[in-house]
Amino acid sequence: MTARPSASKFPTASDHRATLTTALPLGISYVGVELIGITDSIMLGRLSTDALSAAGLALSIFNVILVAG
């Protein structure tokens, strides 16, 4: 028995639903991480410029580790 070729090469609604089911929680968590970084910058900026620069350096190192992971 041979497989019948599909009528369309475009993704179906169930394909889109499966992609969103996976991608939406990941996108929401990424936005949450960015909002925490913005909040940290606002709070540390009021403390001192040294604290803000140290947090910026630590965040950039963390982002490299996050992307590599």
C-alpha positions in Angstrom: 0.0 0.0 0.0 1.5 3.3 -1.0 1.0 6.6 0.7 -1.2 9.1 -1.0 0.5 12.5 -1.7 -1.1 15.3 0.2 -3.3 17.8 -1.8 -1.5 20.8 -0.4 2.0 21.6 0.7 0.8 24.4 3.0 0.6 23.8 6.7 -2.8 22.9 8.1 -4.6 24.5 11.0 -3.5 21.6 13.3 0.1 22.3 12.3 -0.2 25.9 13.3 -1.9 24.9 16.6 0.9 22.5 17.4 3.5 25.2 16.7 1.7 27.7 18.8 1.3 25.2 21.6 5.1 24.9 21.8 6.1 28.4 20.9 3.7 30.5 23.0 5.0 29.4 26.5 8.6 29.9 25.3 7.8 33.4 24.0 6.0 34.3 27.2 8.9 33.1 29.4 11.4 35.1 27.2 9.3 38.3 27.6 9.3 37.6 31.4 13.1 37.3 31.5 13.4 40.6 29.6 11.0 42.4 31.9 13.0 41.2 34.9 16.2 42.5 33.3 14.5 45.9 32.6 13.3 46.1 36.2 16.8 45.3 37.5 18.3 48.0 35.3 15.8 50.6 36.6 16.4 49.6 40.2 20.2 49.5 39.9 20.4 52.7 37.9 19.0 54.5 40.9 21.5 52.9 43.2 24.8 53.8 41.4 26.5 53.6 38.0 28.9 51.0 39.2 26.1 48.7 40.2 24.3 49.3 36.9 27.5 48.5 34.9 28.2 45.4 36.9 24.6 44.1 36.3 24.9 44.9 32.6 28.1 42.9 32.4 26.6 40.0 34.3 23.5 40.0 32.1 25.5 39.9 28.9 27.5 36.9 30.2 24.3 35.3 31.3 22.8 35.8 27.8 25.8 34.1 26.2 25.3 31.1 28.5 21.6 31.1 27.8 22.0 31.1 24.0 24.7 28.5 24.2 22.5 26.3 26.3 
